[in-house]
């Protein structure tokens, strides 16, 4: 069989296997049309690479998988280089195809992709706001924007941002707060986190005062439009404020405050943790306040703190020149 005939035959066999695999993903696993299309793109590129080298799927070993991963990272065959996250996705698609092939042909234990590790993704460090930027954001959130509910909304929005920053709360935790979760005498709030876990987090004066103002002068007007929700934060229909609406409140405040970089609710959580560490709080305490299951997650913030100290040292110390 000539090289061209071999390539045509491989293409026919590969396409049949690919179509069967994608049908399984669509029917048995219920993947969306967009997800199936993404799998098809990644796997079509992979199979074209195999056909160019004259290899059938059954002949692939770990070395070919590793070589393919290298080409997608560096760019080849007219494709741009892929970031680690995209390359990991491409490898996952290839693993799925080989797993399907092994199962269909009862080839257990022969999956060549298992010996090839996914590319490590660079650790993304948080970018906390400066304290002055947090203040500007909170001030912007409390500005009245017109309409019948201008005052209630302004009070609610300020209270929301004060709690996001003052408690280091996740957005889902903040909108999940009920009135009964507030402990004004104990100056604390109960947050309901992941996995039905809850924690009690101390609240500062600014946050508590903003909540008091909202509960007494803003929430009643919103509550009157609904059916008696126990939620602290209410939307314009008197029901619990949604995560999407809370995101929009933060984004609008950031735009009003003139903050150039992208600001999300999680930005305030990052800022809360970083500012605590800058102020002298120990990592274990911050771990408990954030509700992290592992201190390893919290230690991400210590890297930010160390970098800040390193920059200050480099700028101020007379013998901080590299190599000294």
N, C-alpha and C positions, 0 to 999 in steps of 0.2 A: 504494500500500500504506500503510495507516494505521500510526501509531506502535506500537500494540499488536501488530499483525500482524508488523511489522518485528522487534520484540523477540522474539516467539515463533519466527520463522524463524531469527533469529541464534542463539537458544538451541539450536534443533535442530541447526544446522550446527556450532556450537561443541561441543556434547556429542558429536557423532559424531567430530570431530577429537580431542577429549580422550580418548575411549574408545580410539581407535586408538593414540594416543601412549602411553597407560598400558599398553596391551597390549604395545606394543613394549618398554617399560621392563621389564615383567614377564617376557616370553618371551625377548627377544633379549639384554637386559642382565642378566637374572636378579635383579632387585631383589626384596627381600622384600615381603611383604604390607603390613607397617607402613610401609615406605618409599613404596610405591605409594599408600597411603592418605594419607600426608603430602603427596605431589605433588598428589593429587586435591583436597585441602583448599585448598592454595595457589592452584591453577589455577582452581578453581571461583570463588574470590573474584575473581581477575583477570578471568575471563570475564564475571562478573556486572557488573563495572565497565564493561567494554566495551559490554555490551548496554544498560546504562543510558544510555550516550552514543550509542547507535545505530551503533557501529563494528563491522565485521567484522575478523577477525584480519588479513586481507590488506590492510586499510586503515590499520593501526596504523603510526605513525612514532615516531622517537626521543622526540618531545615528549610523546606519550601514555605511553610507558614511564616517562619521567622523572616525569610527573605521578602515575602510579600509585605509583611508588616513594615519592614525597613523601607520598601519602595513607597508605601503610602505616606510614611512619615517624611521622606525626603522629596517626594514628588517624582512621578515617572509616567510614561505613556500619555503625555499631554495633560496630566492632572496636576493640580497645585498640591504642595505639601499639606498634610493634615495635622492639625493640633493633636495633642495627646488624647484629649477627650473624644475627638472624632475618630482617631485611629482605634481607640478602645471600642468604639461602637462598631467599626468595620470588622474588628476581630471577633466581636460577639456574634455578628451576623455569620461569619465564616464558621465559628464554632457550632452555631445552630444548624447550619447546613450539614456539617460532618456528623453531628449527632443524629440528625434525621437519617442520613445515609447508613450509619452504623446500625440504627434500629431497624430500618427497612430490610437490611441484608443480614441481620443477626451477626454484626461484626463487633460485638461488645469488646471493649478494651483496646480497640484499634484507632481511637480518635486521635489524630496527630496534633490537634490544637491544644490538648491538655498540657503538653510540655512547654508551651509558649506563653510566658506571662504577658499580661496586658501592659501597655506602656504606662508608666507612673505619671499621674497628673500633677502639675505643679501646685503646691499649696498656696491657695489664695488668701492673702492676709486681709483682714478687715481694714477699712479706711474710715476711722472715726472722725466725727466732726470736732472742731475746736469748741470749747465751752461757749465762746461768744456766738458761734454759729448755731449752737443748740438754742441759746436764748433768743436769737433772731427768729429761728424757726417757730418756737413756741409763741412768741409775740405775734408773728404773722398768722398763726392758726386762730388766734382769738379776735381777729378783726371781723367786724360785721360786714356782710356782703349784700345786704338788701333783702327784701322779701318779708313775708309775714313772720317767718321763724328765724329772722336774722339774729336776734339776741340768743335764743335757745341754742341755735347751731354754733354760734361763736363760743358760747360757754362750754358746750359739749366738746367742740374740737380742741379747745385749749386743755380741757381736762384729759382728753384722750392722749394728747402729745406729752402732757406732764407725766402721765402714768407710764407711757411707753418708755420714756427716758428715766423717770424716777424709780421704776421697778425693774427695768431691763426686761420687760415682758415681751414675749412673742406676740405677733398680731392676733393670733387665734386665742391666746390667753387674755389679751386685753378686751376683745369684744365678748369673751366668755364670762367676764366678771358680772356677778349678780349683786344686787344691793346687800344681800346677806353676807357677801364675801368681804365687805368693808368693816374693819375694826377701828373705828375712830378713836376710841379710848386707848387701844393698844398701839395705835399709829402703825397699822399693818394692813395688808390686803392678802387674801387667799387667792392664789393663781392655780388654775387647773391646767396642768401641762400634758405632755405626751403620755400615752399609755395609762390614762385615768389616774395619773399621779398628781398630787397637789403639794404645794409648798406655801409657807407663810413668808411674805417678803415685807420688811419694814418700809414704810413710806415717809417721805420727807414733808416738811411744812408746805412747800410750794405745791406739791402734788395734792396734798390733802385739802388745802385751801381752794384749789381749782375745782376739785371734786365737790366740795361743799357748795361752792357758788353755782355749779351746774345743777346739783341735786335740788337745791332750794329755788333757783330762779330760772332754770332752763328745762330740766327734765319734765316737770309737770305739763308744760305746753306740748311736748312731744308725746307724752304718755296719753294725753287726752285724745290723740288721733288714732290710738290703737286699742288693744283689748287687755291692758293690765299686765304687760310683760314684766318679769322680775329683773330683766337685764339692766345693768347700769347705763350702758350706752344704747340709745335708741335712734332709729332712723326717722325720717319725716312721716312715716306711716305708723309710728308708735310701736314698731316691732324691733327686735334686737338688731343693732347695726351689723351689717355684713362685713366680712373681711375685705371685699372689694371696695366697699364704700370707705372703710378706714384707710385703705391704701390711697384712695383718691384724696382724702383729707390731708394726708401727709404730703402727697405730691403737690397739691395746690398750695400748701403752706410753704413748701420749698421754693416754688416758683415765685410766690409773693415776696419771700425773704431774699430773693435774688441769689440763691445758692446755685452755683454753676454745675457742680457734680451731681450725679444721680443720687437722690436721697430716698430711701425706703424705710418702712417701719423697722427693718432689721438694722439699718444704719444707727438708729437710736439705741438699739440693744448693744451693738458693738461699742458705741460711744460710752454707754453706761459702764460696761465692763472695763474698758480702757481707762476711763477717768477714775474708777475705783482703784485700779492698780497704780495709777500715777499718784493717787492720794495716799498710798501706803497699805491698802488692803492686801491680805495674803491670798494666794491662788485658791486654796481650799475654801475660803469663805466666799469668794466670787463664784466658785463652782456651785456651791449650795444656793446662792442667790439666783444664778442663772438656770438652775435645774438641770445641769449637765450630768449625765450618767457617769461620764469618765472625766477625770481631771485633764486628760490628754487634750480634749476639746478646748477646755478653758486655757490651757497653756499656749494656745494660738495667740491669745491676747498679750501674753508676756513677751512674745517676739516683737510685737509692736512697741511695747514699752522699752525693751532693750535697744531697739533701733533708734528710738527717740533719744535715749541716753547716749548712745554711741555718736549720734549726730551732734549733740550738745558738747560732748567731750572733744570731738574732732574740731569743732569751731572754737573752743575756748582754751584747751590745754596747750601750753607752749611746746610740748614734746609729743603731740598727737600725730605728727606727720607719719605717713605709711613707712614702715620699716624701722621706726624708732621704738 
